[in-house]
Amino acid sequence: MNAQAVPFKGNADIGRLLDDGAYTTMQKLVVFLAALSIVMDGFDGQLIGFAIPLMIKEWGITRSAFAPAVASGLIGMGIGSACAGLFADRFGRRMAVILSVFVFGTATCAIGLAPDVLTVAALRFVAGLGIGGALPSSTTVTAEFTPARRRTLAVTATIVCVPLGGMLAGLFAGEILPAFGWRGLFFIGGTFPIVLAAVLLFTLPESPRFLARHPQRWDELGKLLGRMGRPMAANVTYTDAAEQVVEKRAGFGALFSEGLARDTLGTWAAFFMCLTAVYSAFSWLPTMLASEGLSIAVAGSGLTAYNLGGVIGALLCAVAITRFGSRWPLVLCCAGAAASAFAMQALNVGRDTNLLIFGFGVHGMFVNAVQSTMYALCAFMYPTSVRATGTASALAFGRLGAILSAFAGAAVITAGGAMAYLTLLGTAMIFAMTALLVVRRHIPKRNIVLPPGAVAAAAHS
């Protein structure tokens, strides 16, 4: 008989089983499902950016008049991020993911019926609750189903699905907008996540690390571990030794205990500035290019290039972090993002259009490399009891930067056109770089061999 098929007896350390064990097909399927929810998150979240120029034209309103509708969605994302983290840490990661996907899919569909910008604002707020909630919940699922040696790349590959979803949204919008208009864009685009939510309801399991903390659910955990190639005897008890060493507090206050305050504030500031830059592109890049005289199709290609570059950059940065640690790859990518934004100021939008689109691809590569891998940094920094809360709070604070971008993007485009817009992008990334230099608990060089919460114990040893 294969030794792996013999049921384990006694006391099982769930941390060692997951962090040091094999990466089974079942675990990879869970990560795929989490990544698919993020694809839909990025897809639905960025549909508004492609629709804004047509909605402004149809209703005869200004960019500034549309800014509150953009901001309302981002406010919803911030609230959704914070609430989903607390919900996931208390009630489980599984339902947090499923409910988030269903909410943003339903609300996106409803935008297709909106008669005015006020209704769009209300529905974008509801959609934002789901969009914001999906990110921290799905990344936590990925982190807790992936062995430590693969975690950085797995979490980043999940988050990189945001720009991947945005890139698909650009291709989708290019086909749907000419044929069905912006209403059809939302009707059809919102249907996909609703279908996905139904699939997740029947296929997505609960996190084993979450189940280990609830003895009444140990039978469920035993069955799950059996599906993961780790059969357990009926009377096994479960612990998570490495993380329980540092889990003296749970809840929001734990983010500022055990020496985490500096790192928490640093990551919050980095998320704030990075999301200011990211959502200035997601919400306003096509509008900015259209205001410079480019066609809607060409203007949309700028955001598609931005997202394509983001997919490439995030994966390359994840590989670099696995080998060299997170500090210097993140800092260098921030510097590259700022430099590329300022370099594009030398281009003429009308004459150097192709080069400008390429430049936004390069800029998106660096910005999304930072944004995507910061989730892996959070997954490493915080223990299981507050991992979803820690990731969600950083993202929620970052959403304040995204909300700022809703008004700042419209204002700088109106006041200074492309030059002012590019200055906004570059300056935000300089501040993000400074914040990441403040963080102490960066992912170390080479593969992570400690459980994700053991870093605090190591830091104090």
N, C-alpha and C positions, 0 to 999 in steps of 0.2 A: 504493500500500500504506500502511496506517496505520503511523505511526512507532512506535507502541507494539508492533507485531507484529514489528519487526526485532530479531533476537537481539542481546543485549548482548555485547560482546567485551572482553577485557582483564581488569582488576582491578575487581571489584564490591564496593563498600562496602555490606554488608547493612544496616547501621544507617540509612544515608541512603535506601536503597531502601524500607525499611519505615516509618521515621519520617516521611519527607517525601512518600511516595507516595500513590497513591489507596487508598481503602478499598473493596476489591472485594467482590463477592458471596461469593466463596469464603472470604475472611477473616471476613466477617460470619457465615457458616455455622459456622466453627470457634468463634467467640465464642459463638454460640448453643448449640453442643454443650457447651462448657465451662460455660455458665450452666445448662444442663439438668442437668449432673452436680451442681451446687450446689443446684438445686431439690430433687433427690433427697437430697442431704446434709442439708438443713434439714428435709425431710419425715421421713426416718427418724430423724434425731437427736432430734426433738421428740415422736415418738410416745410415748416413755416418760412424758413429763409428763402426757399425757392418760390414760395407763393406771394410773399410780401409785395414785390413790384407790381404784380397783376391785381392784387387786392387794393393797393393804393390807387391804381389807375381806375379800377371799376367804381370805387366809392368816392373818388375825387378828393382825397385827403392828403395831408403832408406826411413826410417821414416822421416828424416829431409827434404828430397826432397818433401815429401807429405805435410809438415807443411804449406807451402803457400796456398795450396788448402783448408786446414782447416781454416786458418786465413782469407781467402777471404770471406768465408761464414759468419764468425763472424763480419768482417768489414761491410758486407751488413746488418747484424742484427742491428749493432749500428746505421747505417744511417737510416735504416727502422724504428727503434724505435723512433728516434728523429723526423723524417719527419711525421710519422703516428700520433704522438701526436699533432703536429701543425695542420695537416690536419683535425684531429678529432675535435679539438677545433674550427676550422674555418668552416668546411663544414659538420660536423656531424660524430657521432660515427659509424653509420650504414655502410656507404660506406667504411669507413676506415677498418672495419672488413672484409667486403666482398672482397674488392680488395686485401687485404693482403693474405687471404686464397687462392684466385685464383692464385696470383703470385707465391706463394711458391709451390703450387701443380703443376703448369705448368712447372716450372723450374726443379722440382724434377723428373718429367717424362723425361725431356730432358737429364738428367744426364745419363740415360740408353743408350744414343747414343754416349756418349763421347769417342773419340778415344785416348785421352791422359790426363795427369794430368792438363795441362794448360786449357783445355776445362772444366774439372771438376771444376777448380778454378773459371772460369768465370760464370758457371751456379750456383755454390754454392753462389756466390755473389748475383746473382739475387734472388735465393731462400731465401737468408738471408734477403733481403729487405722485403719480405712478412712475414717471420718467426718473424723478429724483430717487424714489425708493428702490428701483430695480438695480441701480449701480452698486451701492454698498452691500445689498443682500446677495447679489450674484457673485460679487468678488469674494465675499466671505465663504460662500459655498465652494467656490473654486479653491480657495486657500486651504479649507479644511478637508477637502477630498484629495489633495495632492501631496505626495511625499516632499519632505523639506528640500531635497536636492533639486526638485523640479518646480518649486513653488513660485519663484520670481518670474520665470518664463511663462508659467501657466496663468498666473494672475494678470500679467501684462498682455498675454495673448487674449484673455477675456476682455480686458479693457480696450484693447486695440479694436475691438468690434464696434466701438462707438464711431470712430472715423470710417470704419468699413461700412457700417450702416449708413453713415452720411454719404459715402461715395455711392452706395446703391441707391440712396434717395435721389442723388443727382441724376443718375442714369434713368431711374424711374420717372422723375419729373420731366426729363427731356422727352420721354415718350407719351406721358399722360397729359401734361399741360396743353400741348397743341390739340389733342383729340378731345379731352373731356373738361379742360379748364381747371381752375384751382379747387373747385368743389369736388370734382371727381378725384383729384389728387388725395384729398382727405378721406373721402368715402372708401376708396380702394385701399389706401395706405393704412387706415385704421383697422381694416379687416384682418390683416396678417397677424398682428399681436393677439387679437381675440382668439383666433384659431390656435396660436401657440399656447395661450393660457390653458386651453382645454387639454392640449397634449401634455403640458407640464403637470396638470392635476393628476394624471394617471401614470406618469413616468418618473417624476422628480422625487428622490428620497430625501429624508431629513439628514442633516449633518451628523455624523457619528460622534463628533466631539460635543455637540449640543446634547445628544441623547445620553452620553456618558454622565452628564450632570443631573440626570433625572432618573433615579433608580426605578421608578414606576414604568419606565420605558426601556428597561434593559432587555426585555424579551425582543422588542423591536430592533434594538441595537444588535443583538446576537444574530438575528436573521439577516440583517443588513451586512454584517461582517462576513457571514457565510457566503452571501452573493459576491463579496469582494475577495473571495478566496482565502478567508481567515476564519474557518469554522470554530465555534465556541461551544463549550458544554453548557447545559441549562443553568447550572448554579454558579457561573462565573460572576465575580464582582469586578467593577471597572473603576479605574482611577486615571488621572492625567497628571502624573507626579511632577513633571518639570514645570508645568504651568501653574499648578496649585501652590508651588513655592512662592510665586509672585502674585497670586490672586488673593490679596488680603482685603481688597475692596472691589465692589462691583458698582456699576452705574456711572453716571456722568462724572462724579467727583473723582473717580479712580484715574481719570485722564490727567489729573494734576497731582497725583500722589506717586510715591516711589521714584521720585526723580524724573517723572515724565512731563512736568509742566513746561520746561523749555522746549522740548521736542514737539509737544502738542501745539504750542503757540507758533513755533517755526513752521510746522506743516500747515497749520491754518493759514498763515500769511502766504505761504507758497501756493496753496490751493486758490486763495483769493486772487492773487495776481495772475496766475496761470489761467484761471477760468475767465478773468476779465479779457485776456487776449483771445482765448478759445471762442468765447461766445460773441465777441466783437466780430469774429470771422463767421461763425455759424449763422448769426442773425443778420449781419449787415454787409458781408462781403459782396454778394450779388447786387445788392442795392447800391453800394459804393461804385462798383464797376459800371452799372447802368447809368448812374448819375454822371459818369465821365464820358458818356456817349456810346458805350458798347451795347450791342444787342442783348436781349434777355438770354439767348442761348449761350453767347460768349461769356456773359456775366456769370451764369450758372456754372460754366466750366472752371471758373476760378475757385469756387468752393469744392468742386469735385477734385481738382488737382490738390487742393489743401488737404482733403481727406485721404487721398491716395498717398501723398507724402507722409501723412500721419501714420498710416498702417505700416509703411516701410520703416519709418524712424522708430516707432515704438518697439517693434520686434528687434531691431538692431541694438537699441539701447538696453533692452532686457538681456540680450546675450552679453553685452558689455558689463552689465551689473553683475551677472552671474560670475564673471571672471574677475572683475576689478573692484567689486563693491559698488554701492550706489552714489557715494558722495561726488566723485569727480565726473562720472558720466552725466549725472544730472546737471551739475554746474556748467559743464562744457556745452550741453545741449541748450541751456538757457542763454549762454553767450552766443551760440550760433543762431538762435531764434531772434535775438535782439539785432545782431549784425545783419541778418538777411532782411529784416524789416527796414532798417535804415538804408541798406544798399539799394532797395527798390525805389527809394526816393529819387534816385538819379535817372530813372526810366521815364519815358514819355508814354502815357497810357495809350494814346492813339497810334503812335508809330511803333512802339515796342510791345505790342499786345501779347505776342507769343512768349516773349521773354518775361513779361510780367506774370503771366499765368504760371510759367515755370518757377518764377521766384516765389509765388505763393505756395507752390508744391514743396519747395525747399523749406520755406518758413513753417508750413504745416508739419513737415517731417520733424523739425526740432521741437516745436511747441508740443505736439502730441507725444513725442518721446518722453518729455518731462511729465505731462499730465497723466499718461497711461501708467508709467512705472511708479508714480507716487502712491498708487493704490497698493502695490507690492510692498512699498516702504511702510505703509500703515499696517498691513497684514503682518509684517515682521515686528513692528514696534510694540503692538498691543497683544496681551494675552486673550485667550478665548472668551473669558467672561465679559470683556468689553471690546472685543475686536470689531464687531459690527457697529457698536456705539462709537468707537474711536474713528473708524473709517467714515461713518456717516456724519459725525460732527465736523470732521475736516472738510468733507464735501459740502455740508450745509453752510459752513462759513465761507467756503469758496463760492457758493451760489450767490453770496452778497456781491462778490466781484462780477458775477454774471449779470446780476440785476443792474449793477452800475453800468455794465456795457450796453444795456438796453437804451439808456438815456445818453451815455457818453458817445456811443457809436453814432446815433442820429445827430447829436450836436456837433461832433467834430467833422462829420461829412458835410453838414450844412455850412459850417463856418470855414473849413479849410480844405475840403475835398480830400483827394488821395494823400497829399503830403501830411495833413494833420492826422488822418486815419492811420498811416504807417508809423507816425511818431507815437501814437497811443499803443500800438502793438509792441513796438520795440522797448518803450519805457516800462511797460508792464513786466516784460520778461527780465529786465535788469533787476527789478525789485524781487521777482521770484528767485533769481539766482542768489541774491543777498540772504533771503529767508532760508534757503536750503543750506547755506553755509553755517547757519546758526544751529541746525539740527545736529545732535551728537550721535544718536543711535541709528546710524546708517547701516544698511545691509553690508556685511563684511565681504571680503574678497573670496573668490571661489564659491563652491556650493555651500548652501546653508546646511549645517549639520545639527544645529540646535532646533528644538521645537520653536514655533513662532513666538511663544510667550517667554521663553527661557532667556531672552536677551537681557531683561532687567536683572535676573539673578546673576548672569555672567558679568554685568557691568559693576555689580557691587561686590564681586568676589575678589 
